[in-house]
Amino acid sequence: MQPPRQRSAFRIHTKTAKVVGDCKPVAALRERARALTALDERLRQTLPSPLREQVRLADLRDDRIVFLAPTPAWASRLRMCQGDLLAAAHNLGAKASSVVVKVAPLLPEPEEPVAAKPLPRAAADHLRKAAQSLSDHELKALFLSLASVAEDSSSPPES
């Protein structure tokens, strides 16, 4: 006789499962991140052009605005703009009485996804030949569909 199977403590309840973003702590974190991003964009607009691209808002906690700068030189330049930043923060409704600048390397901005290169006409020919050798009708249709996309995307420009 076999022993009874133990139930896993990590059973998934599909009827009560939630999307992670719907959980209150995660939703609150997402909203805070959005608010900080919006504040960052607005506050940096008050800074002179070379400085605004070099610094980022890190946090707004209690009565302190915390910025990150990549080098001590940029941090010093940002500290000289403390009055403008505090005035802008007050205009935006943020209650801040000081600006803290920390020197830390900035994370790179997320890059735009690279557009997929179109398939060359030779690829369409190979896909079409491979489709002819297949006996599975669904797979054959998929290969021919891919071949038609390759043909459409790599058609020579009309003159």
N, C-alpha and C positions, 0 to 999 in steps of 0.2 A: 504494500500500500504506500502511495506517495504522500508526502506531507502536504498540507494545504498551501497554496500559493500565497505569498505575502503580497499585500497591496502596497504599491509605491506611494510614498508620502508626496510625491511630485506629480500626482495624477492631474491631467488637464481636464477641466470641466468646460466643455465647449458651450454649454448653455449659459454659463456665467462669465466666460472669458471676455476680457475687455481689450480694446486697443490701448497700447501703452500710453499714447498721448491723451487718452481720456482719464487716466488716473490723476487725481488731484495734485499730488506732489510734482508729477512730470508736467502737467498742464501749467502749474504755477511757475515752474522753472522756465518753461518755454515762453511764457508771457514776460517774465523778468528779462530774459535774453532779448526778446523783441524790443522791450522798452529801453534797455541799455544800448542796443544797436541804433535805435532812433535818436536817443540822446547823444550818442557818439557822433552821429552824422551832423546833428544840429550844432553841437559845441565846436566841432572842428571847422565848421564853416566860418566861425568868428576868428580863426587863426590865419596868419599870413600863409600864402601859397606853399612855399617849400616846407614849412613846418607842419601844415595840415596833413600832408601825405606821409609824414614820418612818425606820427604819434597815434595812439589809440586809447580810447576810454576803456579802463579795465573794470571800474566799479564805482558805484555811488552808494556809500554806506554811512549811516548816521549823518554827519554833517560834512563828510569829506568826499571830494571828487578825486578818484585815483586814475592817473594816466600812466601809460607805459611809453617809454622812449627807447630807441635802440642804442643810443650812445649818451655819455654824460654831456656832450656838447648840445645835442638836441634837447636833453632834459633841462639844461640851463636856459635855453631859449624859451622853452615852454613855461618855465617858472616866471620868466619876465612877463608873460601874458596872463598871469594869475588873475589880475583884476578884471580883464575882459571876459575870462572864462566864468568867473563868479557872477558878473553882471548878466551874462547870457544865461547861466543856470537859473538865476532868480527870475529872469523874464520867462523862462520855460516852466517855472513852477517848482524847480528843484530847490530844496532848502539845503544849501551848502555854505560853509563858512571858511573852508580851506581847500587848497588843491595840493595833492601829494603826487609827486612824479617819481616813478621807479624806473630804473634802467634795466631793461630786459629785452632780449631779441624778440621782435615781432614775428608772429606767425605769418606766412605768406597768404595773400588774398587767394581765395579759391579761384582756380582757373576755369574759364569757360570750357565746356567739353569740346574736344576736337571733333570737327565734322567728319563723318565717315567718308572715306575716299570711295568714289564710284568704282564698281567692278569693271574691268576692261572687257572689251568685246570677246577676247580670247577666253575669258572665264565663262562667258555666256555659251560659247561653243562647247566648252568642256562639260558644262552642266547639262546642255542639251544632249550630248553624246552619252553621258552617264545615265540620263533619264531613259534613253532608248534601250539601255541594257537591263533596266530594272523590271521585275515582274510584279512588284507591289504597286498597285494603281495609285494609292495615296502618296507614296513616296515619289513616284514618277511625277505626279502632279506638282508636288512641292519643288522638285528639281526644275521643272519647266517654268514654274512661277518665279523661282530665283533667276533663271536664265532670262526671263522677260524683264525683270528689274535691272539686271546687268545691261541688257540691250538698251533700255530706256535711259539709264543714267550715263551710258558711255557713247551715246549717239553723237556723231560729229556735229559741230555747230554749223548751222545753215548759213550760206554766204549770199 
